[in-house]
Amino acid sequence: MTAELALALPILLAVTAGLVWLLAVAVAQVRTVDAAREAARALARGDDPGAAVALGEQVAPDGVRLTVVRSGDRVVVRARGRVSGPGGLFGAIPGASVRAEAVAIAEGPAGGAP
């Protein structure tokens, strides 16, 4: 019994560490989506572009950059970044890319809404 436990414990720890890293990547993806959405909303309201991007970057995980494209009354915000791997003994696991896109229609006179 002890020998089996000694063999299984490192495997269980490795699986647990991998699952925790996957959870961290999922959280980073959700925060990236939120960042793009917040910036697009702010721009659609007519906020200053610099302030809107700064708002999105506050929500975004470290390393995520936002880009803004305007096309008529549409505002498109794209967020891209990279989550590094877990490192340490798991240094062979590569990082993961996170990206999101949010589209909003400008409000007020520019967007045609009252």
N, C-alpha and C positions, 0 to 999 in steps of 0.2 A: 504494500500500500504506500509506503513512504517513497519508494523509488518512482512509482507512477506519479505521485504528487510532485516530486522534484522535477520530473520531466514535463508535466502539464503546466506547472505554475508559470514558467517563462512564456509559454505559448499564450496562456490566458492574459498575462500582462501585456504582451505584444498586441493581442486582439483588442484589449481595452484601450490601449494607447491609440491604436488606429481608429477606433470608433470615436474617441474623443476628438481626434484631429478632423474626422469627417463632420462631426457636429460643429466644430469651429469654422469649417469651410461653409457649411449651410448657413450659419449665423452671418458670416461675412457676405454671402450672396443676398440674404434678406436685407441687410443693411445697405448694400449697394443699390438694390431696387428702391428702397426707401429714399436714398439720397437723390437718385434721379427723379423720383416723383416729387419730392419736396422742392427741388430746384425748378422743375417744370411748372409746378403750381405757382411758385413765387413769380416766375417770369410771366406767366399768363395773367396774373393779377396786375402786372405792370411794375413790379419792383425793379430796382436797379440791377442790371445783369451781374455786376460784381458782388452785390449783396446776396443775390439769389444763388450764385455758385458757392459763395462762402457758407450759406445756410446748408446747401447740399453736402459740402465737404465736412461740416460739423457732424452730420449723420453718418457719413461714409466711413468705412474702416480705413486704417492707415494704408497709404499707397494707391488709393483709388482716385482717379482724376476724372473730372467732368468736362464735357465739351457741349457747347450749345450751338444749335443750328436753327435759324428762323427761316420760314418759308411762308410768306403771306401772313395769315393770321395763326399759323401753326408754330408751336415751339417744340423742338425735339432736343431732349437732353440725353446724352449717352454717358454712361459711367463704366469705366474699365479699370481693372487693377489685378493684382496678383497676391495670393495668400501663400506665404512661404511654407515649406514642408515642416514637419515636426522637429527635425534636426536630431542631434544626439545620436543614440543608437539607431534611430530611424532616419538617418540622413539620406538614405537611398530613395526615400519617398519624395517624389518631386512636388513642387508647389502646385497650386491650382489657380486657374484664371477665373475671375468673377467679372460679369458684365451685365448691364441692364440698359434699357431704353425706355424713356417716358415721353409721351406726346400729350400736349395740352393745347387747347384753342384759347387764344388771347381773349380776355374779357373786356368789356367796355366798348368804346367807339371803334377801336382797332379790330376787335373781334366780332363786331356786329351785335353784341348783346347790349342791353340797356345798362 
